[in-house]
Amino acid sequence: MGLPIMKNFVNGEWVTSESKNLGDVWCPATGEKIAQVPFSTADELDKAVQAAKAAYPEWRTTPPLTRARYLFRLKEAFEESFEDIAKTLVTEEGKTIDESRGEVRRMIENVEHATGVTTMMTGYCLEDIAQDIDCTAERQPMGVFGCIAPFNFPAMVPWWFLPYALVTGNTYIVKPSEQVPMTQTRIFEAVDEAGFPPGVVSMVHGSRDVVNAMLHHPDIKGVSFVGQTATARYIYQECGKTGKRVQALGGAKNAVVVMPDANIDKGLPSLITSFYGCAGERCLSGSMLVSVGDVHNELRDKFVAAAKAMKVGNGLDSGTGMGPVISRAHKERVLGYIEKGIAEGAKLLLDGRNVTVEGHPNGFYVGPTVFENVTPDMTIAKEEIFGPVVAMINVKTLDEAINLINTRGFANASCLYTGSGKVVRDFKYQVKPSMIGINIGIAAPMAFFPFGGAGESLFGDLKGHGREVFQFFTDTKVVITRWF
């Protein structure tokens, strides 16, 4: 029996792609090929757009509360398939089952938040802006939108955008990452159960051809993207050429700063999770562990001991603290950064290059890795590694730590461990990153606050979920009225 081949979901139906060009899907934990995904064509993307365009007029005139009721039904479908979605995610992406359950829960929370459309989409008005003249500002949907999703959060990230697009009256197309198409396919089985009108929401698998077709299609009004900075910049530029709205969230080089007065023992579990959760493959992961003053030795010893104690393995196995990275190619990329750190003179305290997992000799595993004596000019202190590699940097003052953060180019997130309110205020006031954690290692906003960075970490101005995303998916129409 052959491997399963993913299907597209277009106009309310599951459709076999016309493309004969297939990509392979791998299980990172075992190194086994588990499925194939079609690299759909631009024509297939166009069919989804035309279906979405045709569905838009009726969906746009559907009352917002009625649109929200579809999301209520969808939430129930997600709850019923919760564990199956989470296990699918583990199998094709590699993270642990608890991490996957957390991701699916965050996905559902965005659906829940979007049901508040009757409050979040309201406009505003003012009588008598001039004699006998009134003015209103009304939010209106715009048409067809699309999402280009990353591999590292295949369940959650599309749902930072999709429910808000739908509930505000737009229609939507998702292009999952070709590396992890199975999770969103399983999610769309639940979408199918929810019974949205045909064409309102679609999914098209593919690679560059589908991405470029989405960026250049004249009937797509806006695109949301999460991924590498180089790709985010490209998407931002291409959307600018065609006049599309765009949210392009890029990479990160996040610093976690530990002050001398920090409670290291209480903070250590969240520190470890910050750097090694999801094998470091998330844009909110810590990358640089910055010790200020004489806290360095204590922090180093306790952090390395905790990292060394982590169990690396298959995410479905109980007790696994960290799973594999996404692919064999990405494993080699991360190992290359470790070699670069050694070559540039950093001291390797914990080496994850030769980690072995019993029963899975072909898995894409890299163990927790820690460097000391890292300087700001080293490659491992400047470039996004996207893996379980920690660069420890010791500075003398808070100002030095802030300068280090603000000179990385990226400005996604940063975290600070301290007991001082004054230090906290100075830190959050001066650092460039847009998501800040205080005695928390992962500055992950809930669905009702915006997600997104600054600098090289975000191209565009309106961020994911929160209140701002309702603005992204609507146009504010101002109506100035006088009656005779």
C-alpha positions as CSV (number, residue, x, y, z in Angstrom):
1,M,0.0,0.0,0.0
2,G,1.4,3.4,-1.0
3,L,1.9,6.4,1.1
4,P,-1.0,8.8,1.6
5,I,-1.1,11.8,-0.7
6,M,-2.6,15.0,0.7
7,K,-5.6,16.5,-1.0
8,N,-6.6,20.1,-1.5
9,F,-9.9,21.4,0.0
10,V,-11.5,23.7,-2.5
11,N,-15.1,24.9,-2.8
12,G,-16.2,22.7,0.0
13,E,-14.8,19.5,-1.6
14,W,-11.7,17.4,-1.2
15,V,-9.8,17.5,-4.5
16,T,-6.9,15.4,-5.8
17,S,-4.3,17.8,-7.2
18,E,-3.6,17.8,-10.9
19,S,0.1,18.1,-10.2
20,K,2.4,15.1,-10.6
21,N,5.1,16.8,-8.7
22,L,5.1,15.5,-5.2
23,G,7.1,16.3,-2.1
24,D,7.9,13.9,0.7
25,V,6.8,14.2,4.3
26,W,9.0,12.7,7.0
27,C,8.6,11.7,10.6
28,P,11.5,13.6,12.3
29,A,11.5,11.2,15.2
30,T,12.2,8.1,13.1
31,G,13.5,9.5,9.9
32,E,10.8,7.6,7.9
33,K,8.8,8.8,5.0
34,I,5.2,9.0,6.0
35,A,3.3,10.8,3.3
36,Q,3.5,12.8,0.1
37,V,2.2,16.3,-0.7
38,P,1.3,17.7,-4.1
39,F,3.1,20.8,-5.3
40,S,-0.1,22.3,-6.7
41,T,-0.1,24.7,-9.7
42,A,-1.0,28.3,-10.1
43,D,-4.1,27.2,-12.0
44,E,-5.2,25.2,-8.9
45,L,-4.7,28.2,-6.7
46,D,-6.8,30.2,-9.1
47,K,-9.7,27.8,-8.8
48,A,-9.6,28.2,-5.1
49,V,-9.6,32.0,-5.5
50,Q,-12.5,31.9,-8.0
51,A,-14.5,29.8,-5.5
52,A,-13.7,32.2,-2.7
53,K,-14.5,35.2,-4.9
54,A,-17.9,33.6,-5.8
55,A,-18.7,32.8,-2.2
56,Y,-17.8,36.3,-0.9
57,P,-20.9,38.3,-1.7
58,E,-23.3,36.1,0.2
59,W,-20.8,35.5,3.0
60,R,-20.2,39.2,3.3
61,T,-23.9,39.9,3.8
62,T,-24.3,37.1,6.4
63,P,-24.7,38.8,9.8
64,P,-21.6,38.8,11.9
65,L,-23.3,36.9,14.7
66,T,-24.3,34.2,12.2
67,R,-20.8,34.0,10.9
68,A,-19.6,33.6,14.5
69,R,-22.0,30.6,15.0
70,Y,-20.0,28.7,12.4
71,L,-16.9,29.2,14.6
72,F,-18.8,27.9,17.7
73,R,-19.6,24.7,15.7
74,L,-16.0,24.6,14.6
75,K,-14.7,24.9,18.1
76,E,-16.7,21.8,19.1
77,A,-15.4,19.9,16.1
78,F,-11.9,20.8,17.2
79,E,-12.5,19.7,20.8
80,E,-13.7,16.3,19.5
81,S,-10.6,15.8,17.3
82,F,-8.2,17.5,19.7
83,E,-6.0,14.5,20.6
84,D,-5.9,13.3,17.0
85,I,-4.8,16.7,15.7
86,A,-2.1,16.8,18.4
87,K,-0.7,13.4,17.7
88,T,-0.7,14.1,13.9
89,L,1.3,17.2,14.7
90,V,3.9,15.3,16.8
91,T,4.3,12.7,14.0
92,E,5.1,15.1,11.2
93,E,6.7,18.0,13.1
94,G,8.6,16.3,16.0
95,K,7.6,18.4,19.0
96,T,6.5,16.6,22.2
97,I,2.9,15.6,22.8
98,D,2.5,18.2,25.6
99,E,3.9,20.9,23.3
100,S,1.5,19.8,20.5
101,R,-1.5,19.9,22.8
102,G,-0.6,23.4,23.9
103,E,-0.4,24.4,20.3
104,V,-3.8,23.0,19.4
105,R,-5.2,24.7,22.5
106,R,-3.8,28.0,21.3
107,M,-5.4,27.4,17.9
108,I,-8.8,26.9,19.5
109,E,-8.4,30.0,21.7
110,N,-8.1,32.1,18.5
111,V,-11.4,30.6,17.3
112,E,-12.9,31.5,20.6
113,H,-11.6,35.1,20.5
114,A,-12.8,35.6,17.0
115,T,-16.4,35.0,18.1
116,G,-16.3,38.4,19.8
117,V,-16.7,40.0,16.3
118,T,-19.9,41.8,17.3
119,T,-17.8,43.9,19.7
120,M,-14.4,43.9,17.9
121,M,-15.7,44.8,14.5
122,T,-17.8,47.8,15.5
123,G,-17.0,51.2,14.1
124,Y,-17.7,54.6,15.7
125,C,-19.7,57.8,15.0
126,L,-20.1,61.4,15.9
127,E,-23.1,63.7,15.5
128,D,-22.8,67.2,14.3
129,I,-19.3,67.2,12.9
130,A,-20.6,70.4,11.3
131,Q,-24.1,72.0,11.2
132,D,-26.6,69.2,10.6
133,I,-23.9,66.8,9.4
134,D,-23.1,63.5,11.1
135,C,-20.2,61.1,10.5
136,T,-19.8,57.3,10.9
137,A,-16.8,55.0,10.5
138,E,-17.9,51.5,9.6
139,R,-15.7,48.4,9.2
140,Q,-16.3,46.4,6.1
141,P,-14.7,43.1,4.8
142,M,-12.7,43.3,1.6
143,G,-12.8,40.0,-0.2
144,V,-10.3,37.1,-0.5
145,F,-7.4,36.7,1.8
146,G,-4.7,34.1,2.2
147,C,-2.1,32.6,4.6
148,I,1.3,31.2,3.8
149,A,2.1,29.0,6.9
150,P,5.4,27.9,8.4
151,F,6.5,24.4,9.4
152,N,7.1,25.0,13.1
153,F,3.5,25.6,14.2
154,P,1.4,23.9,11.6
155,A,-1.8,23.8,13.6
156,M,-1.7,27.2,15.3
157,V,-0.2,29.8,13.0
158,P,-2.9,29.7,10.2
159,W,-5.4,30.2,12.9
160,W,-3.8,33.4,14.1
161,F,-5.5,34.8,11.0
162,L,-8.1,32.5,9.5
163,P,-11.0,32.8,12.0
164,Y,-10.7,36.6,12.1
165,A,-10.8,36.8,8.3
166,L,-13.9,34.6,8.2
167,V,-15.8,36.2,11.0
168,T,-15.3,39.7,9.6
169,G,-16.9,38.6,6.3
170,N,-13.9,37.7,4.1
171,T,-13.2,34.4,2.4
172,Y,-9.9,32.6,3.0
173,I,-7.3,30.3,1.5
174,V,-4.5,28.5,3.5
175,K,-1.3,27.2,2.0
176,P,0.2,24.9,4.6
177,S,4.0,24.3,4.8
178,E,4.9,21.5,2.4
179,Q,7.0,20.0,5.1
180,V,4.0,19.5,7.5
181,P,0.8,19.2,5.4
182,M,-0.8,16.5,7.5
183,T,-1.8,18.5,10.5
184,Q,-3.7,21.2,8.6
185,T,-5.3,18.5,6.5
186,R,-6.6,16.8,9.7
187,I,-7.8,20.3,10.9
188,F,-9.7,20.8,7.6
189,E,-11.5,17.6,8.2
190,A,-13.0,19.3,11.2
191,V,-13.6,22.5,9.1
192,D,-15.5,20.3,6.6
193,E,-17.7,19.0,9.5
194,A,-18.5,22.6,10.5
195,G,-20.4,23.1,7.3
196,F,-19.1,26.4,6.0
197,P,-20.7,27.5,2.7
198,P,-18.6,26.2,-0.3
199,G,-15.8,28.5,-1.2
200,V,-15.7,30.4,2.1
201,V,-12.5,28.6,3.3
202,S,-10.1,26.5,1.2
203,M,-6.7,24.9,1.5
204,V,-4.2,24.4,-1.3
205,H,-1.0,22.5,-0.8
206,G,2.1,23.5,-2.7
207,S,5.5,25.2,-2.7
208,R,6.9,28.3,-4.4
209,D,4.4,28.2,-7.4
210,V,1.4,28.5,-5.1
211,V,3.1,31.1,-2.9
212,N,3.9,33.3,-5.9
213,A,0.5,32.7,-7.4
214,M,-1.0,33.9,-4.2
215,L,1.2,37.0,-4.0
216,H,0.4,38.0,-7.6
217,H,-3.2,37.1,-7.9
218,P,-5.3,40.2,-8.6
219,D,-8.3,38.9,-6.6
220,I,-6.4,38.3,-3.4
221,K,-6.7,41.4,-1.2
222,G,-4.1,40.5,1.5
223,V,-1.7,37.9,2.7
224,S,-0.4,36.8,6.1
225,F,2.9,35.0,6.4
226,V,5.1,33.7,9.2
227,G,8.6,32.3,8.5
228,Q,12.2,33.3,7.8
229,T,13.1,37.0,7.5
230,A,14.4,36.7,3.9
231,T,11.1,35.2,2.8
232,A,9.1,37.7,4.9
233,R,10.9,40.6,3.2
234,Y,10.2,39.1,-0.3
235,I,6.5,38.6,0.5
236,Y,6.3,42.2,1.8
237,Q,7.9,43.6,-1.3
238,E,5.8,41.5,-3.7
239,C,2.6,42.4,-1.9
240,G,3.6,46.1,-2.2
241,K,4.0,45.7,-5.9
242,T,0.4,44.4,-6.2
243,G,-1.2,46.7,-3.6
244,K,-2.1,43.9,-1.2
245,R,-2.3,44.2,2.5
246,V,0.4,42.2,4.2
247,Q,1.5,40.7,7.5
248,A,4.9,39.2,7.1
249,L,6.4,37.9,10.4
250,G,10.0,37.1,10.1
251,G,12.9,35.6,12.2
252,A,14.3,36.3,15.6
253,K,17.4,36.4,17.7
254,N,15.9,36.6,21.2
255,A,17.8,37.4,24.3
256,V,16.9,36.3,27.8
257,V,18.6,38.6,30.3
258,V,19.2,37.4,33.9
259,M,20.0,40.1,36.5
260,P,22.0,39.5,39.7
261,D,18.9,39.7,41.9
262,A,17.0,37.1,39.8
263,N,15.6,34.0,41.5
264,I,17.3,31.5,39.4
265,D,15.9,28.4,41.0
266,K,12.3,29.5,40.5
267,G,13.1,30.8,37.0
268,L,15.1,27.8,35.8
269,P,12.2,25.6,34.5
270,S,10.9,28.5,32.3
271,L,14.5,29.3,31.2
272,I,15.0,25.7,30.0
273,T,11.6,25.7,28.2
274,S,12.5,29.0,26.6
275,F,15.6,27.7,24.9
276,Y,14.8,24.0,24.4
277,G,11.0,23.9,24.0
278,C,10.0,22.8,20.5
279,A,13.8,22.0,20.0
280,G,14.4,25.7,19.7
281,E,12.3,25.9,16.5
282,R,10.1,28.8,17.3
283,C,10.4,32.6,16.9
284,L,9.9,33.1,20.6
285,S,12.7,30.8,21.6
286,G,15.5,32.1,23.6
287,S,18.8,32.1,21.7
288,M,21.2,34.3,23.7
289,L,21.3,33.7,27.5
290,V,22.7,37.0,28.8
291,S,24.0,37.2,32.4
292,V,24.5,40.6,34.0
293,G,27.4,41.0,36.4
294,D,28.4,38.3,38.9
295,V,25.3,36.1,38.4
296,H,27.0,34.3,35.5
297,N,28.7,31.4,37.2
298,E,25.7,30.4,39.2
299,L,23.4,30.7,36.2
300,R,25.8,28.8,34.0
301,D,26.2,25.9,36.3
302,K,22.5,25.5,37.1
303,F,21.4,26.0,33.5
304,V,23.9,23.5,32.0
305,A,23.0,20.9,34.7
306,A,19.3,21.2,33.8
307,A,19.9,21.1,30.1
308,K,22.1,18.0,30.5
309,A,19.3,16.3,32.4
310,M,16.7,16.7,29.6
311,K,15.5,13.6,27.9
312,V,15.7,13.8,24.1
313,G,13.4,11.5,22.2
314,N,10.3,10.8,20.3
315,G,7.6,13.3,21.2
316,L,5.0,10.6,21.7
317,D,7.1,8.8,24.4
318,S,6.3,9.7,28.0
319,G,9.0,11.7,29.7
320,T,10.5,13.2,26.5
321,G,11.6,16.8,27.2
322,M,12.7,17.6,23.7
323,G,12.0,16.1,20.3
324,P,14.0,16.2,17.0
325,V,14.4,19.1,14.6
326,I,12.2,19.2,11.5
327,S,14.4,17.5,8.9
328,R,17.8,16.0,8.1
329,A,18.8,19.1,6.2
330,H,17.9,21.3,9.1
331,K,19.8,19.1,11.5
332,E,22.9,19.6,9.4
333,R,22.3,23.3,9.4
334,V,22.1,23.4,13.2
335,L,25.2,21.2,13.5
336,G,27.0,23.7,11.1
337,Y,26.3,26.5,13.5
338,I,27.8,24.5,16.4
339,E,30.9,24.0,14.3
340,K,31.0,27.7,13.5
341,G,30.8,28.6,17.2
342,I,33.7,26.3,18.0
343,A,35.7,27.8,15.1
344,E,35.1,31.3,16.2
345,G,36.4,30.7,19.7
346,A,33.3,30.1,21.8
347,K,33.6,27.5,24.6
348,L,31.4,24.5,24.2
349,L,30.0,23.6,27.6
350,L,27.4,21.1,26.4
351,D,27.7,19.3,23.1
352,G,24.5,18.1,21.4
353,R,26.0,16.8,18.2
354,N,26.2,13.2,19.0
355,V,23.0,12.6,20.9
356,T,21.5,9.2,20.4
357,V,17.9,8.0,20.9
358,E,17.3,4.4,21.5
359,G,15.2,2.8,18.9
360,H,15.4,5.8,16.5
361,P,18.9,5.8,15.0
362,N,17.7,7.7,11.9
363,G,15.8,10.5,13.7
364,F,16.7,14.1,13.2
365,Y,18.0,14.7,16.7
366,V,20.3,17.4,18.1
367,G,20.8,17.5,21.8
368,P,20.8,20.6,24.1
369,T,23.9,22.6,23.4
370,V,25.4,25.4,25.4
371,F,28.2,27.8,24.5
372,E,30.1,30.1,26.9
373,N,32.4,33.0,26.3
374,V,30.3,34.1,23.3
375,T,30.9,37.6,22.0
376,P,28.4,39.8,20.2
377,D,30.3,39.6,16.9
378,M,30.2,35.8,16.7
379,T,27.9,34.2,14.1
380,I,26.0,32.3,16.8
381,A,25.2,35.6,18.5
382,K,24.0,37.3,15.3
383,E,22.2,34.7,13.1
384,E,19.0,32.8,13.8
385,I,19.9,29.2,14.4
386,F,16.4,27.9,15.0
387,G,17.6,24.9,17.0
388,P,18.6,23.9,20.6
389,V,21.8,26.0,20.7
390,V,22.3,28.5,23.5
391,A,24.9,31.3,23.4
392,M,25.8,32.5,26.9
393,I,27.0,36.1,26.9
394,N,28.2,37.9,30.1
395,V,27.8,41.7,30.3
396,K,28.6,44.1,33.1
397,T,25.4,46.2,33.1
398,L,21.8,46.3,32.1
399,D,22.7,49.0,29.5
400,E,25.1,46.6,27.9
401,A,22.4,44.0,27.7
402,I,19.9,46.4,26.1
403,N,22.5,47.5,23.6
404,L,23.2,43.9,22.7
405,I,19.5,43.3,22.1
406,N,19.0,46.4,20.1
407,T,22.0,45.7,17.7
408,R,20.8,42.3,16.5
409,G,18.6,43.7,13.7
410,F,15.8,41.2,14.8
411,A,13.3,42.6,17.3
412,N,10.8,39.9,18.0
413,A,10.9,39.1,21.7
414,S,13.1,39.5,24.8
415,C,12.8,38.3,28.4
416,L,14.2,39.6,31.7
417,Y,14.6,37.9,35.0
418,T,14.8,40.2,38.0
419,G,13.1,41.3,41.2
420,S,13.4,45.0,40.5
421,G,10.5,47.0,39.2
422,K,12.9,49.9,38.2
423,V,15.0,47.5,36.1
424,V,11.9,46.1,34.5
425,R,10.7,49.6,33.5
426,D,14.0,50.6,32.1
427,F,14.2,47.4,30.1
428,K,10.8,47.4,28.5
429,Y,11.1,51.1,27.9
430,Q,14.3,50.9,25.9
431,V,14.5,47.5,24.1
432,K,13.2,47.3,20.5
433,P,11.5,43.9,20.5
434,S,7.7,44.1,20.7
435,M,7.0,41.1,22.9
436,I,8.5,41.2,26.4
437,G,8.6,38.6,29.1
438,I,9.3,39.4,32.8
439,N,10.3,36.4,34.8
440,I,8.8,34.4,31.9
441,G,11.0,32.8,29.3
442,I,8.5,32.8,26.4
443,A,6.7,36.1,25.7
444,A,3.8,34.4,23.9
445,P,0.7,36.7,23.8
446,M,-2.7,35.1,24.3
447,A,-5.1,35.3,21.4
448,F,-6.6,38.6,22.7
449,F,-3.3,40.4,22.5
450,P,-1.3,41.1,19.3
451,F,1.5,38.8,18.1
452,G,4.4,40.3,16.2
453,G,7.8,41.9,16.5
454,A,9.6,44.9,15.0
455,G,12.7,45.5,12.9
456,E,13.7,42.5,10.8
457,S,11.1,40.4,12.6
458,L,8.0,42.1,11.1
459,F,7.3,43.6,7.7
460,G,3.9,45.4,7.8
461,D,2.3,47.3,10.6
462,L,-0.7,45.2,11.8
463,K,0.1,42.1,13.8
464,G,-1.4,38.7,14.3
465,H,-4.5,38.1,16.4
466,G,-5.5,40.5,19.3
467,R,-7.5,43.6,18.4
468,E,-5.3,44.7,15.6
469,V,-6.1,41.7,13.3
470,F,-9.7,42.9,13.0
471,Q,-8.3,46.1,11.4
472,F,-6.2,44.1,9.0
473,F,-9.2,42.2,7.6
474,T,-11.5,45.2,7.3
475,D,-11.6,48.6,5.5
476,T,-12.8,51.5,7.5
477,K,-15.4,53.3,5.4
478,V,-16.2,56.8,6.6
479,V,-19.7,58.1,5.8
480,I,-20.5,61.8,6.1
481,T,-24.3,62.4,6.1
482,R,-26.6,65.4,5.7
483,W,-30.4,65.2,5.2
484,F,-32.5,68.0,3.8
